[in-house]
């Protein structure tokens, strides 16, 4: 379905309304969606569609995935979390997981940014250089 420019503009305005201190407020999102559904303004399906896309992109941008070869100690997890919040701001959804295929080190993905300090990445880079 093609979304009109007007619907995109209105979806962006509605999205800005849902931001509180730079983070997405879930209660405002619910209220806005309910209001749009109840009022049914012209092109509301396109507005809701584009608004959903903007919300998904924001959630993806605020999600961090930390993989390590061995389980991280609570102190190291807190250190990584503080470092990520210093760079990306508060309100990150951080998940820690174990991935033995990394051999050693850590791989961090925040949205589309990837920081790979694993031994496996270095071995792959070395293999490609030959």
C-alpha positions, -999 to 999 in steps of 0.1 A, spaced: 0 0 0 13 34 -10 13 60 18 6 96 9 31 124 18 4 139 41 0 107 60 37 104 64 39 139 77 11 134 102 26 101 113 59 119 121 40 145 140 22 119 160 55 101 166 71 132 180 42 136 204 50 101 218 85 110 227 92 120 263 127 131 272 140 115 240 125 81 246 93 66 233 65 65 259 44 33 255 14 49 272 14 78 248 17 54 219 -13 35 231 -33 67 236 -24 80 201 -33 48 184 -66 46 202 -74 82 194 -66 76 157 -88 45 156 -116 63 173 -115 95 153 -107 79 119 -93 110 102 -87 110 64 -60 85 55 -58 71 91 -47 36 78 -17 52 61 -9 72 92 -11 42 114 10 21 90 38 47 89 35 53 126 40 16 133 71 16 111 86 46 130 79 29 163 95 -3 152 126 15 140 129 34 173 126 2 193 153 -14 171 175 16 176 171 14 214 179 -24 216 214 -36 225 225 -72 222 258 -82 239 273 -116 231 303 -131 247 321 -164 246 317 -170 283 291 -156 308 300 -121 319 304 -113 356 278 -89 371 304 -62 375 315 -65 338 278 -64 327 272 -32 347 304 -17 332 292 -26 297 257 -13 304 271 20 318 294 25 288 266 18 263 242 42 281 269 69 281 272 66 243 236 59 233 217 75 262 194 61 289 166 37 281 185 10 262 170 -25 263 202 -45 269 203 -83 266 234 -104 275 239 -138 259 266 -164 256 279 -175 222 307 -201 224 315 -197 186 330 -163 194 360 -182 210 368 -152 231 360 -115 234 327 -97 229 303 -87 202 279 -58 208 251 -48 185 230 -16 191 205 -10 164 225 -12 132 259 -5 149 281 -35 155 312 -36 176 330 -69 171 360 -75 194 357 -113 193 385 -137 185 364 -153 158 361 -119 139 399 -115 141 404 -150 128 380 -143 99 398 -110 91 431 -129 91 418 -156 68 405 -130 44 439 -113 43 455 -143 28 
